[in-house]
């Protein structure tokens, strides 16, 4: 497993843990995750990606489809 795949896996695990431990469901279908921490939820992946690019110069973030728990955008 490459470092990028490991980071992606950690981000998906962080999202799954967040959803399983919270009483609430995700407020939007896409999550912006950075280094294993949920940063924000968005209604579409383009907005999530643009927000991540603006917020993180190193572009080290992942956009995840919450329902499918699949990567939409990798770092």
C-alpha positions as CSV (number, residue, x, y, z in Angstrom):
1,X,0.0,0.0,0.0
2,X,1.4,3.4,-1.0
3,X,1.5,6.3,1.4
4,X,-1.3,8.0,-0.6
5,X,-3.5,4.8,-0.4
6,X,-2.8,4.6,3.3
7,X,-3.8,8.2,3.8
8,X,-7.0,7.7,1.8
9,X,-7.8,4.6,3.8
10,X,-7.3,6.6,7.1
11,X,-9.6,9.3,5.9
12,X,-12.3,6.8,5.0
13,X,-11.9,5.2,8.4
14,X,-12.1,8.6,10.1
15,X,-15.4,9.3,8.3
16,X,-16.8,5.9,9.2
17,X,-15.8,6.3,12.8
18,X,-17.3,9.9,12.9
19,X,-20.6,8.6,11.5
20,X,-20.8,5.6,13.8
21,X,-20.0,7.6,16.9
22,X,-22.3,10.5,16.2
23,X,-26.1,10.4,16.7
24,X,-26.5,12.6,13.7
25,X,-26.2,11.6,10.0
26,X,-24.1,13.5,7.6
27,X,-25.5,16.9,6.8
28,X,-24.5,16.7,3.1
29,X,-23.4,13.9,0.7
30,X,-19.7,14.8,0.5
31,X,-17.1,15.2,3.2
32,X,-13.8,17.1,3.1
33,X,-11.3,15.1,5.2
34,X,-7.7,16.1,6.0
35,X,-5.3,13.9,7.8
36,X,-8.0,11.7,9.4
37,X,-10.2,14.6,10.5
38,X,-13.5,15.6,9.1
39,X,-13.3,19.3,8.1
40,X,-16.7,20.0,6.5
41,X,-19.6,18.5,4.6
42,X,-20.7,19.8,1.1
43,X,-23.6,19.3,-1.3
44,X,-21.3,18.6,-4.3
45,X,-17.8,17.3,-4.8
46,X,-16.7,20.3,-6.9
47,X,-17.4,22.8,-4.1
48,X,-15.7,20.5,-1.6
49,X,-12.6,20.2,-3.9
50,X,-12.5,24.0,-4.5
51,X,-12.7,24.6,-0.7
52,X,-9.9,22.2,0.0
53,X,-7.7,23.7,-2.6
54,X,-8.3,27.2,-1.2
55,X,-7.8,26.1,2.4
56,X,-4.8,23.8,2.0
57,X,-1.8,24.9,-0.1
58,X,-0.3,21.5,0.0
59,X,-3.6,20.0,-1.3
60,X,-3.4,17.2,1.3
61,X,-7.1,16.5,1.6
62,X,-9.6,14.0,0.4
63,X,-13.2,14.4,-0.8
64,X,-15.4,11.4,0.1
65,X,-18.8,10.4,-1.1
66,X,-20.4,9.8,2.3
67,X,-23.0,7.2,1.3
68,X,-20.7,5.1,-0.8
69,X,-17.7,5.8,1.4
70,X,-15.6,6.1,-1.7
71,X,-12.9,8.6,-2.6
72,X,-14.1,11.3,-5.1
73,X,-10.9,13.4,-5.0
74,X,-7.5,12.4,-3.8
75,X,-4.7,14.7,-2.8
